Amino acid sequence: MSHLNASRRELGKLALGAAVLHATTRRAHATVHANPPGIKIATSYRADPTDDDLLFLTQIGVEYVSLPATPENANRESFTRMRERYESAGLKVYNVGSGAGPSGSLHNMPEVTLNLPGRDRKIEEYKNYLRYLGQAGVYYTTYAHMGNGIWSSGRAKTRGCDTREFDMNSPEKRGVWAGKTYREPLSHGRVFSKEEIWENYTYFIRQVVPVAEAAGVRIGIHPDDPPAPMLAGVPRCIFGNFEGYKRAMEIANSPNVGLCLCCGTWLEGGKQLTGKDPAEMIHYFGKRIFKIHFRNVSAPLPHFIETFMDNGYYDMYKIMKALREVNFDGIVIPDHVPHMGPVGGGGEYNRAALAYSIAYMRALRDRANREASA
């Protein structure tokens, strides 16, 4: 019997060695396109900008853009046109995110997160999406793994501006994504276990990693918004806390999979729920962070409203300083900017909010660069 156990141990060692060799070989063949050095100031914007849009972005100091995808434009040719259009104005496309395919959104897919009918079709569409990005010369995309959407409880005011609110105790709270609304008590008819959520993530990411590495595309995974431990029967156990992210990165085991650190979402949870504040996350994960959503909130859960960068509860300079200390070379974008002017007042008011945000971010980046060079 001891001989049999010894043989089993040897077989286990051989299997483990083969797995390590496979992972090492795969990483050696992974394509990772290097970014130019330095923190890049960016914004989300439309896929089909006017000449006036391009001039405005240049005037306020935007350097890179993050663009949306739709089922109609999610192909190599459209992505290439989008990139070339912005490049004609001296702007660079860093990201085409919130993926889309023939079946619709490839972001926050309940089919994938919860193993619902249609899961394999969604994964195949996502893999094709990555291939199209690489073929078009766009080497990053953001992915989110929420099974029942982004949750809000209504609208509120911050400095007189319209903004999102979330209150765990509100009967009006609900999740929304891709035209669907999710409500308590059970968004999908039952309670899911943490083990299921982990198994479903593992199934997804192990299929996606080889395609991302071959295409040369980085995937930054967005935190669960908000990072409550459970909403409507769905655990938010992976991308709502530090330990979850750490384990998820180990499972992916790829230089092409990392973080899109939405600082606003992370601050919604607060250190008590997430385990680390944004600056600590940056220092731990370093260049595994590919993109930053620069946003502040009024307080951690159970109740918050989204604020301007300079009037939430967290000192946003700590984030920019930490990015400089780890030599971050990805993009930093404003996120969920409160609406300036009267509701429905027109695009010019949103332009004012964006210009305000970009100026604030540039000032913090310049300060961090100066202090690092002193």
Secondary structure, DSSP 8 states (H G I E B T S, - for coil): -HHHHHHHHHHHHHHHHHHHHHHHHHHHT-------SS-EEEEE--SS--HHHHHHHHHHT--EEEEE--TTT-SHHHHHHHHHHHHTTT-EEEEEES-EETTEE-SS-HHHHTT-TTHHHHHHHHHHHHHHHHHHT--EEEEE--SS-EEE-EEEEETTEEEEEEETT-TT-EEEETTEEE-SS-TTSS---HHHHHHHHHHHHHHHHHHHHHHT-EEEEE--SS--SEETTEE--STTSHHHHHHHHHHH--TTEEEEEEHHHHHHHHHHHHSS-HHHHHHHHGGGEEEEEE-EESS-TTEEEEE-TTSSSS-THHHHHHHHHTT--SEEEE-S--B-SSTT--HHHHHHHHHHHHHHHHHHHHHHHHHHH-
